[in-house]
Amino acid sequence: MTLPVRSPSRSLVSRDTASWDPFRELDDLYERVNRLWTEGLGGVDHWAPLADVEETEDAYSVEIELPGVSRDDVDVQLGDRQLTVTGEVRQKERTGILRRTTRRVGRFSYTVTLPGDVDADGVTASLADGVLTVRVPKAEQARPRRIAITG
């Protein structure tokens, strides 16, 4: 049985080894994969920011990383037990030539279904130091109660 033999790429053979930069190759690959992901897969029009969801005895706390986002560019909605945060990270105006960018810009959306009943009237949201914190209190009947043992 004959096995195929892999020969070096023509681009690697013809390059001057002194000027070849493997990190530039990785950067180019990253850019191409990112472009394929955002453009080639049906035009993904938004992304999800990083978030933590924490449960305490009386509430759920959702912290979402939104560096550089203003309060006016964020919308927080709660329907039933589903918390949805949407908004937009705007492109910064630049005066020079942008040589590299890895920061996300554009529309974002984060949705989480909270595991228990909530008190929609007590929800609070604050944005400080690039972190949006949404506190959703649990409904009174969903809070744990200590039962005293008698007899």
C-alpha angles and dihedrals in degrees: 000000000000118000123206116254118220113224123200117268116267090234091058094046095051095045124100103245092217092062098040111113116191091195091058088052090053091047091051091049091049091051092049094048091047091050091049091049096050100036107023101049100068097295103288101220101189143023137209121246123223114272145174124211116201128185123206129175093272107024152013117243121201119192117190125187109233108157114186095010120129125219090248091061095056130078122192120194133174121196118175100316097331117107115197125186118186134169147117137272105212124219111252116239110247132199099191136051113289105227098178139001132183099158117111120241132176134049119348133188132188123183129179130174109219114224099230143035114290139203101239093188093062099053116130131185131192133177117208133152092357094305123110111209118196116187115198114186118219118245113259093249091051095056116099116251128205112235117208116224113228132189 
